[in-house]
Amino acid sequence: MVMARNTEGTAALPTEGETTIRPVLRAEGLSKQYGPVTVLSDITLDIMRGEIHAIIGENGAGKSTFMRLLSGYAEPSSGSLWMDGDRVDFSKPDMAQAAGIVLVHQEILLAEALTVAENLFLGREITRKGVIDDRTMNRLAVERLAEVNCVVSPNTLVRNISLADRQLVQIARALLDNYRVVIFDEPTAVLTSEEVETLIRIIERLKAEGTAVLYISHRLDEVQRLADRVTVLRDGKMVGSYPGGTLSQMDMAHWMVGRELNALYPPKTAARTNEPMFEVMGATVPGFAKDVSFTVYRGEILGFAGMIGAGRTELFEGLLGLRPATSTAVRLRGKPIRIKSPLEAIEAGIGYLTEDRKGKGLLLHEPLGPNLTLSALSRFYPHLYLRKRRESQALVEAVDQYDIRLRSLNLKAGQLSGGNQQKLLLAKIMLTDPSLVIIDEPTRGIDIANKAQIYAFIQNLVAEGKTCIVISSEMQELIGICDRIVVMREGHINGELQGDEMTERNVAFLATSETKPDQTVQGGTHP
């Protein structure tokens, strides 16, 4: 039995005739404080064998803190943990792993300078006569990677594989352990739809084996599809625990945010003009994109769709001087332009939000102020003199304007939730006052309430006369906010859709079909 709680937080008693089954893991009155701040309060929850138990809530609701307490990465301030009816104390992750609790982190925690195989077996290397047995580890790595449908070579350095493959490697590493409880924290944030299906099969296999699965995700369609039970956290407290299938996605969103959530996608503005803002002709990024041409108009939101590996991110990194690229011509507001560095892009009035906010967008170990002003240093550090007061005022204004929720202005960027990190990154880019904003994966790993805010922000941009390009792996996101969608496949543009033609079926067809560049379909539907 899972001990349910009602919306007032009191425990619900078993109904007559229910059979009490001992949980594999039980949290009882679990709380966590950091100094005077309570981030998790009085969580009581039973985790059952052979059950997929989803934990949902807004960014900052306490989900990741709860998982860290269960897996030994943090110790509770009060409350207790029980396994098979016996009290346990995990002061470090090794103790939880020895008990059979493994955590697949939201962050990629792999050593980039080591190979895939070395990462899989890091800390548990296989030896033969006192010497590390690389041949056996490579062979086993191939087998383990195949189980998660990851086709990278075990000899490849992790720094040379994609974010999606790194996540799959991390999942494969976790499943090497003797597990009884497997915790997935936002496991699909960087995965393609095909890779998500592979992960779902893995999770269903774990359930069939009797493993308890805890599943944290902002993708409510996945929760609705997978979960046997859904527990909602809000502001560090438990709102309720419900049988799977009894909540719609909008029900889940309502319990998460504590209020009715308006339509996720705001009405599209009619801001597009016939004035070309950014014209690209014959752009090539070696190894990623070839002979790509497109135009985006002032006041338009242009989407770029495609499978991971289609070359979308690399195309724009090339256009913005982040990697080698060539082109026949590039024009900004009708004038020829050649951008050799990110600084030149900023000076030209182009803002770029990277898909990797933790690795490339923010300095996680630095305070919020320097993170905010990093792209506009000349406004805050003229003539090498620090203008701390102006920086502090800019931070206060950004927190208010972008609804960045935090308990103190003195935090470091890494202490913010994912949604608030993304808002800080948006504020950082907008501080440079760009006329063209390019956003790569705007809502990856972000809860539904923050998604709605970011979509509204993008619509406000174009309503003000700016232009926006959105790169996203979520088809419904592109359909919901874009005026047109360009679909890339294997480094070239495979088609363009607008109006009623923008459907998931059409986007998926162009992203995966064998249509050649000279057969590109613009408009029209597909079988």
DRENMARSE-366388 format. One record per residue (C-alpha): x, z, y; chain; residue number from 1. Coordinates in pm, whole numbers, plus 32768, in hexadecimal, padded with zeros to 4 digits. Layout:
BEGIN
<<X; Z; Y>; A; NUM>;
...
This chain:
BEGIN
<<8000; 8000; 8000>; A; 1>;
<<8075; 7FB9; 8162>; A; 2>;
<<801A; 80CF; 8251>; A; 3>;
<<7F57; 801E; 8363>; A; 4>;
<<7F30; 8099; 84C5>; A; 5>;
<<7E17; 8056; 85B5>; A; 6>;
<<7E49; 7FF1; 871E>; A; 7>;
<<7E5C; 815E; 878A>; A; 8>;
<<7F8C; 818D; 86A9>; A; 9>;
<<7EF1; 8287; 85B3>; A; 10>;
<<7F2B; 8252; 8442>; A; 11>;
<<7E08; 81C7; 8379>; A; 12>;
<<7DBA; 8280; 8234>; A; 13>;
<<7D9A; 81C6; 80E8>; A; 14>;
<<7C38; 815B; 809A>; A; 15>;
<<7B8C; 81DD; 7F63>; A; 16>;
<<7C04; 812D; 7E2A>; A; 17>;
<<7D51; 80BA; 7EBB>; A; 18>;
<<7E7D; 80E5; 7DD9>; A; 19>;
<<7FB1; 8182; 7E74>; A; 20>;
<<80E7; 80B7; 7E25>; A; 21>;
<<823A; 813F; 7E87>; A; 22>;
<<82DB; 8064; 7F91>; A; 23>;
<<843C; 7FE6; 7F62>; A; 24>;
<<8485; 804D; 80CA>; A; 25>;
<<83CA; 8132; 81B6>; A; 26>;
<<8406; 817B; 8325>; A; 27>;
<<836B; 82C6; 8390>; A; 28>;
<<834E; 8321; 84FF>; A; 29>;
<<8479; 8246; 8556>; A; 30>;
<<84E6; 8259; 86C4>; A; 31>;
<<8615; 81E8; 878B>; A; 32>;
<<868B; 8250; 88E4>; A; 33>;
<<87B1; 81D4; 89AF>; A; 34>;
<<87ED; 82E9; 8AA9>; A; 35>;
<<86A2; 832C; 8B5A>; A; 36>;
<<860C; 81DD; 8AEF>; A; 37>;
<<852F; 81D3; 89B9>; A; 38>;
<<8539; 807A; 8917>; A; 39>;
<<8480; 80D2; 87D4>; A; 40>;
<<8381; 81E6; 87A7>; A; 41>;
<<82EC; 8283; 866C>; A; 42>;
<<82DE; 8157; 8582>; A; 43>;
<<824E; 81A4; 842A>; A; 44>;
<<8244; 807C; 833D>; A; 45>;
<<8258; 8039; 81C7>; A; 46>;
<<830F; 7F07; 813E>; A; 47>;
<<8297; 7E97; 7FE8>; A; 48>;
<<833B; 7DD7; 7ECE>; A; 49>;
<<82D7; 7C6A; 7EB7>; A; 50>;
<<8242; 7C6A; 8015>; A; 51>;
<<828F; 7B92; 8144>; A; 52>;
<<825D; 7C7B; 8269>; A; 53>;
<<826C; 7BE1; 83C5>; A; 54>;
<<82D1; 7CB1; 84F3>; A; 55>;
<<8262; 7C11; 863B>; A; 56>;
<<826A; 7C6E; 87A9>; A; 57>;
<<82E5; 7BFB; 88FB>; A; 58>;
<<8456; 7BF3; 8950>; A; 59>;
<<84B6; 7D5D; 898B>; A; 60>;
<<839E; 7DE7; 88B1>; A; 61>;
<<849A; 7E92; 87CD>; A; 62>;
<<849C; 7DA4; 86A2>; A; 63>;
<<8613; 7D70; 868F>; A; 64>;
<<8655; 7EE2; 86CF>; A; 65>;
<<856F; 7F37; 85AB>; A; 66>;
<<862A; 7E44; 84CA>; A; 67>;
<<8778; 7ED7; 8534>; A; 68>;
<<8701; 8031; 84D5>; A; 69>;
<<868D; 7FBB; 837F>; A; 70>;
<<87D6; 7F08; 8338>; A; 71>;
<<88D0; 800E; 83B1>; A; 72>;
<<8942; 7F60; 84F1>; A; 73>;
<<88B4; 8081; 85BC>; A; 74>;
<<8848; 81E5; 856E>; A; 75>;
<<86F0; 826A; 85CB>; A; 76>;
<<86CF; 8376; 86D6>; A; 77>;
<<85BA; 8410; 8608>; A; 78>;
<<84EF; 83C2; 84D1>; A; 79>;
<<8563; 8368; 8374>; A; 80>;
<<858F; 8252; 8275>; A; 81>;
<<852A; 8265; 8107>; A; 82>;
<<857A; 8183; 7FDE>; A; 83>;
<<84B6; 81A7; 7E9D>; A; 84>;
<<843C; 82FA; 7F14>; A; 85>;
<<8598; 8383; 7F64>; A; 86>;
<<8614; 83C0; 80C3>; A; 87>;
<<873C; 82E9; 812C>; A; 88>;
<<8824; 82E6; 8258>; A; 89>;
<<88DC; 81A7; 82B4>; A; 90>;
<<89EE; 81F0; 83B1>; A; 91>;
<<8A86; 8095; 8389>; A; 92>;
<<8A19; 7F40; 8303>; A; 93>;
<<8AED; 7F5C; 81C7>; A; 94>;
<<8A17; 8080; 8154>; A; 95>;
<<88D4; 7FBE; 8184>; A; 96>;
<<8965; 7E8D; 80D4>; A; 97>;
<<89D0; 7F66; 7FAF>; A; 98>;
<<8869; 7FDF; 7F97>; A; 99>;
<<87ED; 7E76; 7F93>; A; 100>;
<<8784; 7E41; 80FF>; A; 101>;
<<8816; 7D08; 819F>; A; 102>;
<<87DC; 7C80; 82FD>; A; 103>;
<<87F0; 7B13; 8365>; A; 104>;
<<883F; 7B3A; 84D5>; A; 105>;
<<87A2; 7A76; 85F0>; A; 106>;
<<88FE; 7A4A; 8685>; A; 107>;
<<89FA; 797A; 85C7>; A; 108>;
<<8AFE; 7A75; 854E>; A; 109>;
<<8BFD; 7992; 84AA>; A; 110>;
<<8D72; 796F; 84E5>; A; 111>;
<<8D99; 7818; 8587>; A; 112>;
<<8F0B; 77FA; 8531>; A; 113>;
<<8EC8; 7823; 83BA>; A; 114>;
<<8E37; 772A; 82C3>; A; 115>;
<<8CD4; 7736; 8244>; A; 116>;
<<8D48; 77BD; 80F2>; A; 117>;
<<8E25; 78C4; 8196>; A; 118>;
<<8CFB; 793A; 8263>; A; 119>;
<<8C1A; 794E; 8132>; A; 120>;
<<8D0D; 7A32; 807D>; A; 121>;
<<8DA4; 7AE7; 81A9>; A; 122>;
<<8DDF; 7C51; 8145>; A; 123>;
<<8D8E; 7C0A; 7FD8>; A; 124>;
<<8E92; 7B05; 7F80>; A; 125>;
<<8EB9; 7A9E; 7E15>; A; 126>;
<<901A; 7AD7; 7D93>; A; 127>;
<<90D8; 7A74; 7C5E>; A; 128>;
<<920E; 7B39; 7C01>; A; 129>;
<<9216; 7BCC; 7D5D>; A; 130>;
<<9200; 7A7B; 7E0D>; A; 131>;
<<90CC; 79F5; 7EC2>; A; 132>;
<<9026; 78F4; 7DE1>; A; 133>;
<<8FC8; 77E2; 7EDA>; A; 134>;
<<8F61; 76ED; 7DC9>; A; 135>;
<<8E5D; 77D8; 7D37>; A; 136>;
<<8DDA; 783B; 7E8F>; A; 137>;
<<8DB7; 76CC; 7EF3>; A; 138>;
<<8CFE; 767D; 7DB0>; A; 139>;
<<8C0F; 77A0; 7DDC>; A; 140>;
<<8BE5; 774B; 7F4C>; A; 141>;
<<8B6C; 75ED; 7EF1>; A; 142>;
<<8A6A; 7687; 7E07>; A; 143>;
<<89F1; 7788; 7F04>; A; 144>;
<<89DF; 768B; 801E>; A; 145>;
<<8915; 759E; 7F43>; A; 146>;
<<8814; 76B3; 7F0F>; A; 147>;
<<87CE; 76B4; 8087>; A; 148>;
<<87E9; 7537; 80A1>; A; 149>;
<<8927; 7546; 8174>; A; 150>;
<<8A06; 741A; 812F>; A; 151>;
<<8B3D; 7478; 81F6>; A; 152>;
<<8C8B; 7486; 8141>; A; 153>;
<<8D04; 75E6; 80ED>; A; 154>;
<<8E58; 7585; 8180>; A; 155>;
<<8DC8; 7533; 82DA>; A; 156>;
<<8E18; 7622; 83F5>; A; 157>;
<<8CDF; 76CC; 8474>; A; 158>;
<<8D31; 7665; 85DA>; A; 159>;
<<8D00; 74FA; 856D>; A; 160>;
<<8BA0; 751A; 84DD>; A; 161>;
<<8A51; 751B; 8593>; A; 162>;
<<898C; 7650; 85F7>; A; 163>;
<<888A; 75FE; 84EC>; A; 164>;
<<8992; 75EC; 83DB>; A; 165>;
<<8A2B; 7732; 8456>; A; 166>;
<<88DB; 77DA; 842B>; A; 167>;
<<88BC; 7751; 82CA>; A; 168>;
<<8A1B; 77CD; 8279>; A; 169>;
<<89B9; 7923; 82FF>; A; 170>;
<<8884; 7928; 8223>; A; 171>;
<<8951; 78BF; 80F2>; A; 172>;
<<8A49; 79D7; 813C>; A; 173>;
<<8935; 7ADC; 814D>; A; 174>;
<<88A4; 7A6A; 8000>; A; 175>;
<<89F0; 7AA3; 7F4F>; A; 176>;
<<89A5; 7C18; 7F56>; A; 177>;
<<88D9; 7CD8; 7E59>; A; 178>;
<<879F; 7CE8; 7F2A>; A; 179>;
<<8657; 7DA4; 7F0B>; A; 180>;
<<85EA; 7D80; 8076>; A; 181>;
<<8649; 7C4A; 813E>; A; 182>;
<<8610; 7C4E; 82B6>; A; 183>;
<<85FD; 7B02; 8371>; A; 184>;
<<861E; 7B24; 84EB>; A; 185>;
<<85AE; 79DC; 8590>; A; 186>;
<<8641; 790C; 8471>; A; 187>;
<<85A9; 77BC; 84D4>; A; 188>;
<<8602; 77B6; 8647>; A; 189>;
<<870F; 76A9; 8618>; A; 190>;
<<8689; 75FB; 84DF>; A; 191>;
<<85E5; 74A7; 84BC>; A; 192>;
<<848A; 748C; 8422>; A; 193>;
<<8527; 741F; 82D9>; A; 194>;
<<8615; 7548; 82DC>; A; 195>;
<<84F1; 7630; 832D>; A; 196>;
<<8440; 75B3; 81F4>; A; 197>;
<<8578; 7600; 8128>; A; 198>;
<<8583; 7761; 81B5>; A; 199>;
<<8411; 7795; 816C>; A; 200>;
<<8450; 7735; 8000>; A; 201>;
<<856E; 7830; 7FF3>; A; 202>;
<<848F; 7942; 8080>; A; 203>;
<<8377; 78F1; 7F8C>; A; 204>;
<<8475; 7901; 7E71>; A; 205>;
<<84EA; 7A57; 7EE7>; A; 206>;
<<8382; 7ACE; 7EEA>; A; 207>;
<<8347; 7A4B; 7D89>; A; 208>;
<<847D; 7B0A; 7D16>; A; 209>;
<<83E7; 7C4E; 7D9D>; A; 210>;
<<84C5; 7C62; 7ED1>; A; 211>;
<<8434; 7CFB; 800C>; A; 212>;
<<8458; 7C0C; 8133>; A; 213>;
<<8444; 7C77; 829E>; A; 214>;
<<8410; 7B4B; 837E>; A; 215>;
<<8439; 7B4C; 84FA>; A; 216>;
<<83D5; 7A0F; 85AE>; A; 217>;
<<8345; 7998; 86F6>; A; 218>;
<<82B5; 786C; 8641>; A; 219>;
<<815A; 78EC; 85F8>; A; 220>;
<<8101; 77BF; 8521>; A; 221>;
<<8215; 782A; 842F>; A; 222>;
<<8195; 7990; 8432>; A; 223>;
<<8033; 791B; 83EC>; A; 224>;
<<80AD; 7842; 82CD>; A; 225>;
<<8198; 793C; 8226>; A; 226>;
<<8133; 7AA2; 8269>; A; 227>;
<<807D; 7B82; 8173>; A; 228>;
<<8075; 7C87; 8286>; A; 229>;
<<80AE; 7C77; 83FD>; A; 230>;
<<8121; 7DA2; 84C9>; A; 231>;
<<8116; 7D8C; 8646>; A; 232>;
<<8204; 7E49; 872C>; A; 233>;
<<81D5; 7E68; 88A1>; A; 234>;
<<82B5; 7F26; 8995>; A; 235>;
<<8365; 7FD3; 8874>; A; 236>;
<<8224; 8052; 87D6>; A; 237>;
<<815A; 7FE1; 86AC>; A; 238>;
<<8013; 7F3A; 870E>; A; 239>;
<<7F8F; 7EFD; 85B1>; A; 240>;
<<7FCF; 7E74; 8454>; A; 241>;
<<7EE3; 7D6A; 83CC>; A; 242>;
<<7EB5; 7CA6; 8288>; A; 243>;
<<7F41; 7B45; 8299>; A; 244>;
<<7E40; 7A39; 82E0>; A; 245>;
<<7D5B; 7B1C; 83AA>; A; 246>;
<<7DF7; 7ACC; 84FD>; A; 247>;
<<7DF5; 7980; 85B0>; A; 248>;
<<7F24; 791F; 867E>; A; 249>;
<<7E67; 7974; 87BD>; A; 250>;
<<7E06; 7AC6; 8725>; A; 251>;
<<7F75; 7B0A; 86E2>; A; 252>;
<<7FD4; 7AA0; 8843>; A; 253>;
<<7EC8; 7B88; 88D1>; A; 254>;
<<7F43; 7CBA; 8813>; A; 255>;
<<80AC; 7C68; 886C>; A; 256>;
<<8078; 7C57; 89E4>; A; 257>;
<<7F54; 7D4B; 8A03>; A; 258>;
<<7E81; 7C5A; 8ACB>; A; 259>;
<<7DD1; 7B10; 8AA8>; A; 260>;
<<7ECA; 79F3; 8AB2>; A; 261>;
<<7E60; 78C2; 8B76>; A; 262>;
<<7E99; 7764; 8AEF>; A; 263>;
<<8004; 7748; 8A84>; A; 264>;
<<803E; 75FD; 8B37>; A; 265>;
<<7FDF; 75EC; 8CA7>; A; 266>;
<<7F22; 74BB; 8D29>; A; 267>;
<<800A; 7396; 8D64>; A; 268>;
<<8043; 7343; 8ED0>; A; 269>;
<<8022; 71E0; 8F51>; A; 270>;
<<8172; 71FB; 9002>; A; 271>;
<<8222; 70CA; 8F70>; A; 272>;
<<8281; 6FBB; 9067>; A; 273>;
<<8304; 6E5B; 9030>; A; 274>;
<<8453; 6EC0; 90C4>; A; 275>;
<<8568; 6EC2; 8FBC>; A; 276>;
<<8623; 700D; 8FC6>; A; 277>;
<<8721; 6FDE; 8EAD>; A; 278>;
<<876F; 6E8E; 8E0B>; A; 279>;
<<8858; 6E70; 8CE1>; A; 280>;
<<88C4; 6D21; 8C51>; A; 281>;
<<8996; 6CF1; 8B1A>; A; 282>;
<<8A0D; 6E59; 8AEF>; A; 283>;
<<8AED; 6E98; 89C2>; A; 284>;
<<8B74; 6FE5; 8946>; A; 285>;
<<8C68; 6F9B; 8829>; A; 286>;
<<8BE4; 701B; 86DF>; A; 287>;
<<8A94; 7085; 876A>; A; 288>;
<<89DF; 6F82; 8841>; A; 289>;
<<8A04; 6E0B; 8876>; A; 290>;
<<8981; 6D24; 8987>; A; 291>;
<<886E; 6E0D; 8A04>; A; 292>;
<<87A2; 6DA4; 8B36>; A; 293>;
<<8682; 6E5A; 8BDF>; A; 294>;
<<85EB; 6EAA; 8D34>; A; 295>;
<<8543; 6FE8; 8DAD>; A; 296>;
<<8472; 6FE2; 8EEC>; A; 297>;
<<845A; 70E0; 9004>; A; 298>;
<<8351; 71E5; 8FB8>; A; 299>;
<<834C; 7191; 8E44>; A; 300>;
<<8387; 7266; 8D0E>; A; 301>;
<<8433; 7188; 8C0E>; A; 302>;
<<8459; 720D; 8AAE>; A; 303>;
<<8567; 71BA; 89B1>; A; 304>;
<<84FF; 71E8; 8846>; A; 305>;
<<85B3; 71AD; 86FF>; A; 306>;
<<863C; 725C; 85CF>; A; 307>;
<<876C; 733F; 85F4>; A; 308>;
<<8894; 7252; 85E1>; A; 309>;
<<87E0; 7139; 8699>; A; 310>;
<<88D9; 7156; 87B9>; A; 311>;
<<87F5; 71DB; 88CC>; A; 312>;
<<88C7; 7305; 8938>; A; 313>;
<<8A0E; 7247; 8916>; A; 314>;
<<8984; 7126; 89E7>; A; 315>;
<<8940; 7209; 8B10>; A; 316>;
<<8A83; 72CA; 8AE3>; A; 317>;
<<8B33; 7179; 8B01>; A; 318>;
<<8A6C; 7114; 8C34>; A; 319>;
<<8AC1; 725F; 8CDB>; A; 320>;
<<8C36; 725C; 8C96>; A; 321>;
<<8C36; 7359; 8B7B>; A; 322>;
<<8CBC; 7262; 8A79>; A; 323>;
<<8D53; 7103; 8A7E>; A; 324>;
<<8C59; 6FEE; 8ACA>; A; 325>;
<<8C3C; 6E8F; 8B58>; A; 326>;
<<8B1C; 6DD3; 8BF5>; A; 327>;
<<8AC9; 6C82; 8C8F>; A; 328>;
<<8A30; 6D2B; 8DBE>; A; 329>;
<<899D; 6E78; 8E2B>; A; 330>;
<<88D5; 6E9C; 8F6E>; A; 331>;
<<8850; 6FD7; 9013>; A; 332>;
<<8745; 6F9B; 911F>; A; 333>;
<<87A5; 6E2A; 9119>; A; 334>;
<<8919; 6E62; 9158>; A; 335>;
<<8A2A; 6E23; 9055>; A; 336>;
<<8AC5; 6F65; 8FD4>; A; 337>;
<<8BCC; 6FC8; 8ED9>; A; 338>;
<<8BDB; 7135; 8E75>; A; 339>;
<<8D24; 71B0; 8DE5>; A; 340>;
<<8CE3; 7326; 8DDB>; A; 341>;
<<8BC7; 7425; 8DE6>; A; 342>;
<<8C31; 7480; 8F48>; A; 343>;
<<8BFE; 7318; 8FB8>; A; 344>;
<<8AA4; 731F; 8F16>; A; 345>;
<<8A4B; 7458; 8FDD>; A; 346>;
<<8ACD; 73BE; 911F>; A; 347>;
<<89FB; 7286; 90DD>; A; 348>;
<<88C0; 735A; 90BB>; A; 349>;
<<889E; 7366; 8F40>; A; 350>;
<<885A; 74B0; 8E8E>; A; 351>;
<<8893; 74CE; 8D16>; A; 352>;
<<8816; 75E5; 8C35>; A; 353>;
<<88D5; 75E0; 8AEE>; A; 354>;
<<8829; 7615; 899E>; A; 355>;
<<892D; 7721; 894C>; A; 356>;
<<88E4; 7828; 8A54>; A; 357>;
<<89B0; 7933; 89A0>; A; 358>;
<<8AE5; 7860; 895A>; A; 359>;
<<8AF0; 7775; 8A87>; A; 360>;
<<89EE; 77E1; 8B86>; A; 361>;
<<8A2F; 7950; 8BCE>; A; 362>;
<<8B53; 7A43; 8BCC>; A; 363>;
<<8AAF; 7B46; 8AED>; A; 364>;
<<8BAB; 7C5A; 8B31>; A; 365>;
<<8B9A; 7C33; 8CAC>; A; 366>;
<<8A9D; 7CC8; 8DA2>; A; 367>;
<<8966; 7C0D; 8E0D>; A; 368>;
<<89DB; 7BC4; 8F6F>; A; 369>;
<<8B12; 7AF9; 8F17>; A; 370>;
<<8A4A; 7A40; 8E0D>; A; 371>;
<<8945; 79DD; 8F0D>; A; 372>;
<<8A39; 7961; 9014>; A; 373>;
<<8B3A; 78BB; 8F31>; A; 374>;
<<8AC5; 7758; 8F7C>; A; 375>;
<<8AA6; 7795; 90F3>; A; 376>;
<<8BE6; 7855; 9137>; A; 377>;
<<8C27; 77B6; 928C>; A; 378>;
<<8AEB; 785A; 9312>; A; 379>;
<<8B56; 79B6; 92A7>; A; 380>;
<<8CD2; 79AF; 92A0>; A; 381>;
<<8D3A; 78DE; 93CF>; A; 382>;
<<8EAA; 78E8; 9426>; A; 383>;
<<8EEC; 79CA; 92F7>; A; 384>;
<<8E31; 7AEE; 9397>; A; 385>;
<<8D2B; 7B91; 92BB>; A; 386>;
<<8BD3; 7B9E; 9357>; A; 387>;
<<8B44; 7CA5; 9271>; A; 388>;
<<8A19; 7CF0; 934D>; A; 389>;
<<89A5; 7B85; 9347>; A; 390>;
<<89D2; 7B76; 91CF>; A; 391>;
<<8909; 7CB6; 919E>; A; 392>;
<<87F3; 7C33; 927C>; A; 393>;
<<87EC; 7AE8; 91BB>; A; 394>;
<<87CB; 7BAA; 9076>; A; 395>;
<<86A7; 7C78; 90FB>; A; 396>;
<<85F9; 7B39; 916D>; A; 397>;
<<8637; 7A89; 9020>; A; 398>;
<<85B0; 7BB0; 8F59>; A; 399>;
<<8470; 7BA0; 9025>; A; 400>;
<<844C; 7A25; 9035>; A; 401>;
<<848F; 79E4; 8EC4>; A; 402>;
<<83EE; 7B24; 8E3F>; A; 403>;
<<8530; 7B97; 8D96>; A; 404>;
<<84CD; 7CDD; 8CF0>; A; 405>;
<<85E0; 7DE3; 8CDE>; A; 406>;
<<860B; 7F58; 8CF5>; A; 407>;
<<8735; 7F48; 8DE1>; A; 408>;
<<87E8; 7E4B; 8EC0>; A; 409>;
<<892F; 7ED4; 8E37>; A; 410>;
<<8903; 7E43; 8CDA>; A; 411>;
<<89E7; 7D3D; 8C43>; A; 412>;
<<894C; 7BEC; 8BEC>; A; 413>;
<<896B; 7C2F; 8A77>; A; 414>;
<<888A; 7D60; 8A99>; A; 415>;
<<875F; 7C8B; 8B01>; A; 416>;
<<8664; 7C07; 8A08>; A; 417>;
<<866F; 7A95; 89B2>; A; 418>;
<<8550; 7A3C; 8A98>; A; 419>;
<<85E8; 7AF4; 8BBE>; A; 420>;
<<873C; 7A56; 8B7C>; A; 421>;
<<8694; 7902; 8B94>; A; 422>;
<<85EE; 7962; 8CDB>; A; 423>;
<<873E; 79D6; 8D64>; A; 424>;
<<87D6; 7888; 8CFF>; A; 425>;
<<86BA; 77D1; 8DB0>; A; 426>;
<<86F2; 78A0; 8EE8>; A; 427>;
<<8868; 7859; 8ED7>; A; 428>;
<<8833; 76E1; 8ECC>; A; 429>;
<<8725; 76DD; 8FD7>; A; 430>;
<<880A; 779C; 90C4>; A; 431>;
<<88C9; 7653; 90EB>; A; 432>;
<<8787; 75AB; 916A>; A; 433>;
<<878C; 747C; 9080>; A; 434>;
<<86A4; 7353; 90AC>; A; 435>;
<<86C4; 72F5; 8F3B>; A; 436>;
<<86AB; 7409; 8E36>; A; 437>;
<<870B; 73C6; 8CCB>; A; 438>;
<<8698; 74D5; 8BD9>; A; 439>;
<<870D; 74D4; 8A6F>; A; 440>;
<<862C; 759E; 8982>; A; 441>;
<<8579; 765F; 8A99>; A; 442>;
<<84C4; 7758; 89B7>; A; 443>;
<<85A2; 777E; 8883>; A; 444>;
<<8581; 78E2; 87FF>; A; 445>;
<<848A; 7945; 890E>; A; 446>;
<<8339; 79F0; 88E0>; A; 447>;
<<81EF; 794D; 8936>; A; 448>;
<<81B7; 7A03; 8A80>; A; 449>;
<<830D; 799D; 8B05>; A; 450>;
<<82D1; 783A; 8A88>; A; 451>;
<<8198; 7823; 8B5D>; A; 452>;
<<825D; 789C; 8C8D>; A; 453>;
<<8374; 779F; 8C59>; A; 454>;
<<827C; 7680; 8C2C>; A; 455>;
<<81D3; 76E5; 8D72>; A; 456>;
<<8326; 76F5; 8E1B>; A; 457>;
<<8377; 7591; 8DAC>; A; 458>;
<<8229; 7512; 8E2E>; A; 459>;
<<8269; 75C1; 8F7A>; A; 460>;
<<83B8; 7510; 8F94>; A; 461>;
<<831E; 73B6; 8F88>; A; 462>;
<<81FF; 7420; 906A>; A; 463>;
<<830D; 746E; 916C>; A; 464>;
<<839A; 730E; 914C>; A; 465>;
<<84B6; 7353; 9059>; A; 466>;
<<84EC; 7292; 8F16>; A; 467>;
<<8517; 7327; 8DBD>; A; 468>;
<<85A0; 72B1; 8C6D>; A; 469>;
<<8548; 738C; 8B42>; A; 470>;
<<85FF; 7372; 89F6>; A; 471>;
<<8544; 7427; 88E1>; A; 472>;
<<8524; 7435; 8768>; A; 473>;
<<83BC; 74B1; 8789>; A; 474>;
<<82DC; 7380; 8792>; A; 475>;
<<81A8; 743C; 880A>; A; 476>;
<<8273; 74C9; 892C>; A; 477>;
<<82D4; 736D; 89A1>; A; 478>;
<<8172; 72EC; 8979>; A; 479>;
<<80E9; 7416; 8A3A>; A; 480>;
<<81C4; 73FC; 8B70>; A; 481>;
<<8257; 729C; 8B8A>; A; 482>;
<<81DA; 7160; 8C34>; A; 483>;
<<82A2; 7081; 8B48>; A; 484>;
<<836C; 70BC; 8A0B>; A; 485>;
<<84A2; 6FF8; 89A9>; A; 486>;
<<84F0; 7016; 8835>; A; 487>;
<<8656; 6FFC; 87B9>; A; 488>;
<<86CE; 6FB5; 8659>; A; 489>;
<<8836; 6F9C; 85E2>; A; 490>;
<<88C3; 6F7A; 873F>; A; 491>;
<<87D7; 6E76; 87D1>; A; 492>;
<<867F; 6E73; 8874>; A; 493>;
<<8586; 6E19; 876A>; A; 494>;
<<844B; 6E18; 883C>; A; 495>;
<<838E; 6E9D; 8969>; A; 496>;
<<8232; 6F38; 897A>; A; 497>;
<<8147; 6F9B; 8A91>; A; 498>;
<<7FDF; 7006; 8AC5>; A; 499>;
<<7F07; 700B; 898C>; A; 500>;
<<8026; 6F73; 88C5>; A; 501>;
<<80DE; 70C1; 88D7>; A; 502>;
<<807B; 7158; 8789>; A; 503>;
<<8149; 7219; 868A>; A; 504>;
<<810D; 7100; 8592>; A; 505>;
<<8199; 6FF7; 867A>; A; 506>;
<<82C2; 70CC; 86E4>; A; 507>;
<<8315; 711C; 8579>; A; 508>;
<<82F9; 6FAC; 851A>; A; 509>;
<<83EE; 6F3B; 8624>; A; 510>;
<<84DA; 705D; 85DD>; A; 511>;
<<84F5; 7009; 846C>; A; 512>;
<<849A; 6E98; 843F>; A; 513>;
<<858B; 6D7B; 83FC>; A; 514>;
<<851F; 6CC6; 8539>; A; 515>;
<<8651; 6C18; 85CA>; A; 516>;
<<86AF; 6C19; 873C>; A; 517>;
<<8641; 6AAF; 8768>; A; 518>;
<<84F1; 6B0A; 86CC>; A; 519>;
<<84B4; 6C39; 87AB>; A; 520>;
<<8347; 6C87; 87D3>; A; 521>;
<<82D8; 6CE6; 8932>; A; 522>;
<<8176; 6D60; 8929>; A; 523>;
<<808C; 6D1F; 880A>; A; 524>;
<<8048; 6DF5; 86DA>; A; 525>;
<<80E0; 6DEB; 8584>; A; 526>;
<<8052; 6E04; 8427>; A; 527>;
